[in-house]
């Protein structure tokens, strides 16, 4: 229950008869409204709703009505509340109409009035500010109170409402742009607009204490320090070595007010120097070349910064060491970096396949596609390890290899049977071999006839294994050696004899090639029955099918066998007597 409702309830209970006429005496400040005929000035029709009473209150208290309309002061924040909730009456002439939030003026939250007290204002007593001399706003003129303690309203929030303008209007009326409430001589750096001066503050200058540039001796500020150049305040930390085109430049040529580091000297500006920055050099930090306190440069030439602005840079070795450990020292250019590298990047090398062709090993076929490090690098997978950094240098790259023969890097799957890999293999790929039908002619068994269509693996059984993942020397070879030996015993070395021992007694011991050609096993193109057999085919015999005289039978192994020998050459062996008599 609010304070007003509580007082009203107590009055009604204490004096029911009096309440029918008046709840009780009015407060001293409202005594002019006492009397039965005065009720309607606050109560509509002698009673009325409390909302109507609030409107009547504001008709008298015009200063409060104005503050609420302007949305200023404490009452603007409680405009939705009825006046009687905080200011009840009819509780006696000595009753205090003001109910202070917090219990007293000293405990009142000044922020609810629209102006929180901070800094030095927190230490000032209420009466020192809320006095007639400072009540200068329209609210004060609207108030009916004219006594010395004529209320709390009427103060303005501008500093000059209470404080004297020490600058006599030259700097405006917003004191908080330069001062803070904690102390008059503490400059408010966050709001002071230095841009309105001849030297706007930018970058790190914003953080510099005012007294570093302005002399506050004797309470007066030196407002016009020199600032035509950086050296008016800053000394030359480079001792005259910061020059462009032979001329000493001001700090602003390489530095910004946002910070002394990093330098604002650009790559484009560096192109005007004796050593233009190109390629990867454009990304190198300045401090990597312009080091501090180099041992070979006297401190007097460096200045207080200690930075060496003019390092020697006529060749790569002025900055870069020989990462190849002197391997190229005997070359005419003594191993100049530019022979194989550019400023665009240390890798990849500019040493090309075409350049490699001038060496002992030309890079052709698959070799031309392999990365340089596969042979020259420290991690040579499948190859013997290279010497360490003490021999090769920091790059750990072997530039002069002795491995020029195939067998130095690749496994010989033939067990040294053949002298030159290049006779049968190309540098494009190891499989398939470059040996074709024509190339096979130089070996013991030329490929003629039907042999031309037979795949290699059909004769050379040792090839019947998966392709190796690598042929390099350190990769274990777990497959049979590829000897590619010629078959023994001629045709019988590859083909089974379908005739058994029928021709074993012949002079050629039944050599296949006596009757069969390489174009095909059937027919027996080289067999001439009149020449090679004891029975010549003449007359009607020339048209008799072979199987009428040479029948087939099943051998013990289940295979069919054609009987060619022995076969009788007598007529009665094939023809009966009836035929012979002409019957």
Legacy VTK file of the C-alpha trace (Angstrom):
# vtk DataFile Version 3.0
C-alpha trace
ASCII
DATASET POLYDATA
POINTS 583 float
0.000 0.000 0.000
1.331 3.459 -0.926
1.923 6.163 1.628
-1.155 8.156 0.427
-3.532 5.190 0.626
-2.258 4.285 4.069
-2.895 7.823 5.466
-6.372 7.965 3.896
-7.359 4.615 5.442
-6.171 5.636 8.906
-8.158 8.887 8.792
-11.350 7.119 7.795
-11.059 4.553 10.597
-10.156 7.101 13.280
-13.013 9.566 12.615
-15.896 8.111 10.558
-18.181 11.056 11.318
-15.570 13.655 10.361
-14.723 11.751 7.227
-18.195 12.428 5.881
-17.248 16.132 5.791
-13.397 16.173 5.712
-10.800 13.431 6.273
-8.761 15.818 8.368
-6.863 19.137 8.429
-4.765 20.060 5.422
-1.006 20.478 5.537
0.362 23.933 6.315
1.199 24.687 2.678
-2.458 23.954 1.697
-4.154 25.840 4.563
-5.557 28.419 2.138
-7.760 25.590 0.803
-9.369 24.811 4.185
-13.172 25.006 4.421
-16.107 23.088 3.020
-16.476 25.462 0.097
-12.823 24.919 -0.988
-13.059 21.137 -1.527
-14.030 21.423 -5.183
-10.741 23.117 -5.957
-9.040 19.766 -5.549
-11.993 17.306 -5.555
-14.382 17.321 -8.510
-17.914 17.665 -7.171
-16.690 17.387 -3.605
-15.176 13.938 -4.185
-13.974 12.861 -7.598
-11.506 10.372 -8.821
-7.863 10.668 -7.915
-6.888 10.998 -11.625
-8.939 14.201 -11.686
-7.171 15.354 -8.532
-3.768 14.937 -10.284
-4.911 17.336 -13.006
-6.026 19.824 -10.368
-2.631 19.486 -8.596
-0.766 20.385 -11.816
-3.023 23.416 -12.353
-1.534 24.897 -9.184
1.953 23.430 -9.366
2.750 24.777 -12.832
6.490 24.261 -12.410
5.912 20.501 -12.029
3.566 20.460 -15.001
6.224 22.203 -17.120
8.963 19.784 -16.049
6.761 16.784 -16.882
5.930 18.301 -20.260
9.663 18.886 -20.948
10.476 15.357 -19.702
12.885 16.786 -17.173
13.440 16.185 -13.483
12.211 13.486 -11.155
8.489 13.903 -11.916
9.000 13.194 -15.594
10.005 9.648 -14.595
6.846 9.103 -12.468
4.371 10.895 -14.751
2.052 7.870 -14.847
1.606 7.904 -11.049
-1.044 9.934 -9.208
0.207 12.808 -7.074
-1.577 11.477 -3.972
0.512 8.292 -4.040
3.527 10.304 -2.825
1.877 13.521 -1.545
-1.197 12.636 0.594
-2.977 15.384 2.541
-5.590 15.757 5.325
-3.122 14.341 7.852
-2.656 17.472 9.893
-0.988 20.839 9.478
2.422 19.491 10.457
2.282 16.557 8.050
5.147 16.556 5.462
3.711 16.405 1.939
6.992 15.253 0.377
7.879 11.578 0.754
11.579 11.281 -0.176
12.609 8.095 -1.954
15.374 6.760 0.260
14.024 8.504 3.346
15.799 11.887 3.134
17.202 14.390 0.581
20.724 13.142 1.310
19.753 9.563 0.362
17.786 10.555 -2.719
19.011 8.910 -5.942
19.871 12.020 -7.958
20.010 9.980 -11.148
16.224 9.677 -11.098
16.072 13.465 -11.485
17.896 13.209 -14.816
21.348 14.220 -13.582
23.464 11.631 -11.732
25.943 13.161 -9.323
29.527 12.175 -10.087
33.019 13.406 -9.363
33.207 16.417 -7.100
29.429 16.897 -7.166
28.995 13.853 -4.943
30.691 15.709 -2.085
28.568 18.887 -2.286
25.675 19.260 0.171
22.183 19.547 -1.301
21.618 23.077 0.023
24.793 24.375 -1.637
23.275 23.805 -5.077
19.530 24.013 -4.402
19.402 27.663 -3.476
17.625 30.656 -4.929
20.686 32.077 -6.718
20.987 28.974 -8.930
17.267 28.517 -9.647
17.261 30.167 -13.069
15.150 27.898 -15.286
11.527 28.503 -16.311
10.398 26.055 -13.668
11.515 28.531 -11.009
9.510 31.388 -12.553
6.379 29.224 -12.715
6.616 28.222 -9.066
4.315 30.057 -6.659
6.946 29.791 -3.930
9.063 32.894 -3.447
10.613 32.264 -0.045
14.427 31.660 0.266
13.794 27.933 0.628
11.387 27.961 -2.262
11.643 24.311 -3.332
14.062 22.034 -5.186
13.267 22.709 -8.842
14.582 25.435 -11.085
18.270 24.427 -11.527
19.806 24.037 -14.992
22.204 21.246 -15.938
24.743 23.492 -17.672
27.909 24.198 -15.746
27.596 27.963 -16.076
24.285 27.800 -14.168
26.363 27.388 -11.025
29.997 28.042 -12.055
31.651 31.160 -13.375
32.905 30.983 -16.986
36.642 31.479 -16.623
37.018 31.704 -20.415
34.393 34.488 -20.771
32.499 32.720 -23.529
35.503 32.195 -25.842
35.231 28.416 -25.673
31.461 28.059 -25.522
29.250 27.011 -22.633
29.903 23.227 -22.660
32.524 23.051 -19.905
32.480 19.232 -19.919
34.200 19.218 -23.303
37.411 20.220 -21.583
36.857 19.529 -17.895
35.666 16.666 -15.750
33.592 16.835 -12.607
36.263 15.205 -10.458
38.518 18.253 -10.633
38.377 21.520 -12.544
42.064 21.156 -13.566
41.847 17.771 -14.941
41.270 17.997 -18.713
38.513 15.805 -20.124
40.531 14.194 -22.931
37.580 12.233 -24.254
35.507 15.270 -25.087
38.006 18.076 -25.703
37.938 18.734 -29.435
41.551 19.259 -30.420
40.448 19.266 -34.079
39.344 22.861 -33.613
42.921 23.827 -32.881
45.690 24.355 -35.428
47.079 20.885 -34.715
44.456 18.091 -34.606
45.579 15.108 -32.563
45.804 11.794 -34.410
47.079 8.329 -33.613
49.464 8.012 -30.674
49.378 11.778 -30.118
45.927 11.287 -28.615
47.524 9.331 -25.752
50.206 11.920 -24.994
49.679 13.863 -21.771
48.756 17.490 -22.415
51.656 18.794 -20.329
54.114 17.016 -22.644
53.351 19.661 -25.271
51.682 22.435 -23.238
53.452 24.198 -20.383
51.095 24.620 -17.422
53.564 26.663 -15.354
52.016 29.328 -13.135
48.548 28.070 -13.994
48.782 29.244 -17.584
48.824 27.018 -20.633
51.234 27.522 -23.533
48.679 26.928 -26.287
50.900 27.402 -29.340
53.882 24.987 -29.257
55.866 24.545 -32.491
54.780 21.703 -34.729
55.947 22.554 -38.262
57.943 19.316 -38.464
58.370 16.153 -36.409
61.800 17.262 -35.246
60.201 20.223 -33.444
59.290 17.644 -30.806
61.211 14.497 -31.787
64.934 14.095 -32.365
66.398 12.245 -35.371
66.840 8.712 -34.054
68.682 7.663 -37.233
71.555 10.150 -36.960
71.029 11.505 -40.474
71.077 8.089 -42.225
67.379 8.257 -43.149
67.687 9.709 -46.640
65.829 9.448 -49.920
67.532 10.464 -53.142
70.436 11.736 -51.045
68.260 14.009 -48.938
67.522 13.632 -45.224
63.784 13.185 -44.801
61.436 14.053 -41.976
60.049 11.315 -39.695
56.688 11.491 -41.492
58.300 10.046 -44.624
58.571 6.626 -42.940
56.435 6.808 -39.807
52.834 7.617 -38.961
51.244 9.127 -35.884
49.363 5.855 -35.370
52.579 4.299 -34.114
56.345 4.486 -34.569
56.274 0.875 -35.728
55.756 -0.547 -38.249
57.324 1.888 -40.663
55.070 3.274 -43.399
57.906 3.055 -45.915
56.354 1.059 -48.742
57.670 -1.431 -51.265
56.938 1.111 -53.982
59.109 3.660 -52.190
61.839 1.050 -51.766
62.050 0.763 -55.547
63.616 4.218 -55.529
66.422 2.917 -53.330
69.586 1.207 -54.554
67.982 -2.184 -53.954
64.389 -2.475 -55.275
62.233 -5.037 -53.497
60.792 -7.677 -55.807
59.238 -11.121 -55.470
59.494 -12.674 -52.024
61.589 -9.752 -50.847
58.382 -7.722 -50.881
57.057 -9.882 -48.009
60.150 -9.823 -45.827
59.835 -7.782 -42.642
61.967 -4.654 -42.602
63.732 -5.776 -39.409
65.021 -8.917 -41.153
67.386 -6.782 -43.290
67.515 -3.565 -41.316
68.759 -5.137 -38.120
69.523 -3.398 -34.855
73.036 -2.828 -33.629
75.002 -4.848 -36.227
78.458 -5.653 -34.980
80.219 -4.246 -38.054
78.634 -0.779 -37.919
79.758 1.899 -35.389
76.934 3.002 -33.044
77.476 6.626 -34.058
76.194 5.782 -37.553
73.039 4.165 -36.255
71.552 6.835 -33.998
69.517 6.132 -30.894
67.248 3.730 -32.804
70.206 1.437 -33.499
68.675 0.450 -36.857
70.998 -0.137 -39.828
69.198 1.619 -42.683
71.833 1.009 -45.358
72.848 -2.665 -45.396
75.100 -3.857 -48.227
73.039 -5.712 -50.861
74.998 -6.085 -54.102
74.656 -9.879 -54.355
72.613 -12.679 -52.783
75.504 -13.793 -50.570
75.463 -10.420 -48.786
72.337 -11.651 -47.004
72.055 -15.353 -47.780
74.560 -18.079 -46.923
75.627 -20.881 -49.251
72.984 -23.467 -48.417
74.696 -26.023 -50.670
77.882 -26.278 -48.649
80.251 -25.207 -51.428
79.182 -27.949 -53.868
79.064 -25.400 -56.696
82.185 -23.462 -55.804
84.059 -24.756 -58.857
81.527 -23.427 -61.334
82.441 -20.269 -63.277
79.776 -18.300 -61.376
80.990 -19.846 -58.076
77.486 -21.099 -57.389
75.616 -17.799 -57.715
72.077 -18.188 -56.328
70.556 -16.440 -59.356
71.706 -19.303 -61.597
68.987 -21.570 -60.163
66.720 -19.339 -58.074
64.741 -16.114 -58.431
63.426 -13.580 -55.965
59.904 -14.855 -56.666
60.631 -17.848 -54.465
63.470 -20.102 -53.393
61.422 -23.067 -54.560
61.000 -24.430 -57.127
64.436 -24.098 -58.677
64.648 -22.570 -62.139
66.983 -25.380 -63.192
65.036 -26.967 -66.059
64.965 -30.332 -67.799
66.591 -28.686 -70.784
69.445 -27.462 -68.586
69.776 -30.929 -67.067
70.320 -32.317 -70.569
73.779 -30.731 -70.561
74.804 -33.065 -67.711
75.748 -36.741 -67.741
72.145 -37.881 -67.337
69.497 -36.496 -69.641
66.031 -36.347 -68.122
63.675 -38.012 -70.557
60.292 -39.690 -70.343
59.211 -40.465 -66.805
62.451 -39.042 -65.425
61.456 -35.617 -66.732
58.306 -35.695 -64.563
59.900 -36.754 -61.281
60.457 -34.040 -58.681
64.070 -33.002 -58.221
64.001 -33.973 -54.547
63.159 -37.607 -55.445
66.814 -37.978 -56.479
68.589 -34.949 -55.002
66.630 -34.428 -51.776
67.308 -35.737 -48.260
64.281 -38.048 -48.228
64.934 -40.225 -51.242
62.265 -42.892 -50.899
63.569 -46.237 -52.130
67.110 -44.944 -52.696
70.228 -44.941 -50.495
70.452 -42.005 -48.076
72.535 -38.943 -48.925
75.293 -37.529 -46.725
74.212 -35.175 -43.967
74.125 -31.374 -43.717
77.848 -31.021 -42.862
78.625 -32.261 -46.364
75.663 -31.012 -48.381
74.908 -27.717 -46.623
71.745 -26.467 -44.931
69.561 -27.293 -47.943
70.599 -30.985 -47.611
70.490 -31.343 -51.409
73.088 -33.384 -53.335
73.688 -31.510 -56.575
76.298 -33.826 -58.120
75.133 -37.466 -58.135
77.184 -40.425 -59.356
74.084 -42.492 -60.115
73.851 -42.392 -63.903
73.202 -46.071 -64.756
69.750 -47.663 -64.445
70.947 -50.324 -62.009
72.211 -47.636 -59.625
68.614 -46.708 -58.800
66.468 -49.582 -60.101
66.359 -53.297 -59.293
67.594 -55.580 -62.100
64.833 -58.224 -62.281
66.841 -60.209 -64.837
69.749 -61.076 -62.563
72.416 -59.405 -64.773
71.447 -61.591 -67.760
71.158 -58.557 -70.031
73.719 -55.807 -70.339
71.648 -52.713 -71.204
68.176 -51.879 -69.875
67.602 -49.577 -72.802
67.628 -52.504 -75.244
64.240 -53.654 -73.982
62.793 -50.777 -71.935
62.058 -47.121 -72.511
62.284 -44.222 -70.064
58.552 -43.608 -70.290
57.569 -46.765 -68.383
59.103 -50.094 -67.356
56.142 -52.173 -68.470
55.343 -53.107 -71.146
58.747 -53.845 -72.647
59.709 -52.175 -75.913
60.467 -55.618 -77.414
57.987 -56.313 -80.227
57.714 -59.005 -82.878
60.418 -57.377 -84.957
62.721 -56.986 -81.973
62.204 -60.626 -81.046
63.798 -61.666 -84.365
67.246 -61.104 -82.942
66.734 -63.751 -80.293
66.943 -67.549 -80.588
63.255 -67.980 -81.362
61.944 -65.550 -83.977
58.205 -64.945 -83.745
56.677 -66.157 -87.011
53.207 -67.199 -88.008
50.825 -67.877 -85.159
53.582 -67.155 -82.658
53.227 -63.465 -83.507
49.819 -63.339 -81.799
50.851 -65.180 -78.634
51.213 -62.866 -75.580
54.639 -62.823 -73.961
53.300 -64.163 -70.683
52.079 -67.343 -72.414
55.676 -68.402 -73.054
57.489 -66.564 -70.280
55.612 -67.879 -67.237
57.829 -65.959 -64.809
55.982 -62.811 -65.806
52.814 -64.081 -64.142
52.895 -61.839 -61.054
51.399 -58.441 -60.126
53.270 -55.344 -61.177
55.741 -54.149 -58.565
54.812 -50.956 -56.713
58.317 -49.620 -57.240
61.472 -50.693 -59.009
63.842 -48.696 -56.812
66.784 -50.520 -55.303
65.658 -50.416 -51.665
62.244 -51.840 -52.476
62.238 -55.591 -51.801
61.840 -57.671 -54.993
59.789 -60.738 -54.021
59.053 -62.067 -57.491
60.892 -64.670 -59.626
63.756 -63.382 -61.702
62.800 -62.718 -65.292
65.385 -64.836 -67.104
63.430 -65.111 -70.384
65.343 -68.292 -71.351
64.538 -69.861 -74.726
62.465 -73.084 -74.519
64.501 -76.330 -74.763
63.812 -79.181 -77.265
62.248 -77.003 -79.913
58.475 -77.206 -80.295
58.233 -79.925 -77.665
59.509 -77.425 -75.127
56.149 -75.648 -75.324
53.731 -77.958 -77.153
52.616 -81.472 -76.191
53.154 -84.251 -78.816
49.679 -85.463 -79.897
51.183 -88.355 -81.879
52.885 -90.158 -79.090
55.820 -92.273 -80.311
54.401 -92.938 -83.788
57.194 -90.981 -85.510
60.050 -91.737 -83.130
61.719 -94.037 -85.641
61.891 -91.416 -88.329
65.179 -89.837 -89.125
63.994 -86.438 -87.763
62.586 -88.236 -84.659
59.182 -86.849 -85.406
60.129 -83.161 -85.422
56.991 -81.068 -85.553
58.347 -78.711 -88.196
58.683 -81.635 -90.629
54.923 -81.689 -91.092
53.575 -78.520 -89.480
54.224 -74.826 -90.171
54.145 -71.890 -87.733
51.025 -70.425 -89.336
48.881 -73.095 -87.734
48.941 -76.680 -86.471
46.212 -77.746 -88.859
46.382 -78.625 -91.625
49.861 -80.164 -91.658
50.953 -77.799 -94.399
54.448 -79.186 -94.812
53.436 -82.892 -95.107
53.439 -84.337 -98.649
51.811 -87.832 -98.694
53.446 -88.785 -101.969
56.869 -87.627 -100.754
56.907 -88.334 -97.068
54.812 -91.520 -96.754
55.294 -95.062 -98.041
51.851 -95.011 -99.685
51.408 -92.555 -102.517
47.945 -91.047 -102.965
46.944 -91.466 -106.606
43.686 -91.574 -108.449
40.652 -91.935 -106.268
42.810 -92.134 -103.136
43.596 -88.435 -103.470
40.005 -87.616 -102.554
39.527 -89.959 -99.650
39.236 -88.136 -96.244
42.221 -88.732 -93.981
40.159 -90.265 -91.173
38.985 -93.093 -93.469
42.508 -94.420 -93.345
43.745 -92.844 -90.096
41.098 -93.469 -87.477
41.000 -91.810 -83.999
41.000 -93.649 -80.735
41.078 -92.715 -77.037
44.420 -93.169 -75.365
44.952 -94.330 -71.818
45.027 -90.731 -70.565
41.641 -90.020 -72.112
42.968 -87.903 -74.970
42.062 -88.709 -78.590
44.944 -90.072 -80.704
45.019 -90.302 -84.494
46.769 -93.410 -85.774
49.201 -92.496 -88.542
51.626 -95.354 -88.126
51.677 -98.249 -88.679
49.026 -98.345 -91.435
49.082 -101.159 -94.050
49.544 -100.182 -97.645
47.833 -103.332 -99.037
44.498 -102.965 -100.815
42.775 -105.718 -98.846
43.580 -103.901 -95.656
40.970 -101.377 -96.653
38.948 -103.089 -99.424
37.134 -106.495 -99.087
37.317 -109.365 -101.732
33.902 -108.599 -103.234
35.069 -105.184 -104.233
38.306 -106.602 -105.608
36.406 -109.112 -107.891
34.415 -106.322 -109.347
31.180 -107.652 -107.947
LINES 1 584
583 0 1 2 3 4 5 6 7 8 9 10 11 12 13 14 15 16 17 18 19 20 21 22 23 24 25 26 27 28 29 30 31 32 33 34 35 36 37 38 39 40 41 42 43 44 45 46 47 48 49 50 51 52 53 54 55 56 57 58 59 60 61 62 63 64 65 66 67 68 69 70 71 72 73 74 75 76 77 78 79 80 81 82 83 84 85 86 87 88 89 90 91 92 93 94 95 96 97 98 99 100 101 102 103 104 105 106 107 108 109 110 111 112 113 114 115 116 117 118 119 120 121 122 123 124 125 126 127 128 129 130 131 132 133 134 135 136 137 138 139 140 141 142 143 144 145 146 147 148 149 150 151 152 153 154 155 156 157 158 159 160 161 162 163 164 165 166 167 168 169 170 171 172 173 174 175 176 177 178 179 180 181 182 183 184 185 186 187 188 189 190 191 192 193 194 195 196 197 198 199 200 201 202 203 204 205 206 207 208 209 210 211 212 213 214 215 216 217 218 219 220 221 222 223 224 225 226 227 228 229 230 231 232 233 234 235 236 237 238 239 240 241 242 243 244 245 246 247 248 249 250 251 252 253 254 255 256 257 258 259 260 261 262 263 264 265 266 267 268 269 270 271 272 273 274 275 276 277 278 279 280 281 282 283 284 285 286 287 288 289 290 291 292 293 294 295 296 297 298 299 300 301 302 303 304 305 306 307 308 309 310 311 312 313 314 315 316 317 318 319 320 321 322 323 324 325 326 327 328 329 330 331 332 333 334 335 336 337 338 339 340 341 342 343 344 345 346 347 348 349 350 351 352 353 354 355 356 357 358 359 360 361 362 363 364 365 366 367 368 369 370 371 372 373 374 375 376 377 378 379 380 381 382 383 384 385 386 387 388 389 390 391 392 393 394 395 396 397 398 399 400 401 402 403 404 405 406 407 408 409 410 411 412 413 414 415 416 417 418 419 420 421 422 423 424 425 426 427 428 429 430 431 432 433 434 435 436 437 438 439 440 441 442 443 444 445 446 447 448 449 450 451 452 453 454 455 456 457 458 459 460 461 462 463 464 465 466 467 468 469 470 471 472 473 474 475 476 477 478 479 480 481 482 483 484 485 486 487 488 489 490 491 492 493 494 495 496 497 498 499 500 501 502 503 504 505 506 507 508 509 510 511 512 513 514 515 516 517 518 519 520 521 522 523 524 525 526 527 528 529 530 531 532 533 534 535 536 537 538 539 540 541 542 543 544 545 546 547 548 549 550 551 552 553 554 555 556 557 558 559 560 561 562 563 564 565 566 567 568 569 570 571 572 573 574 575 576 577 578 579 580 581 582
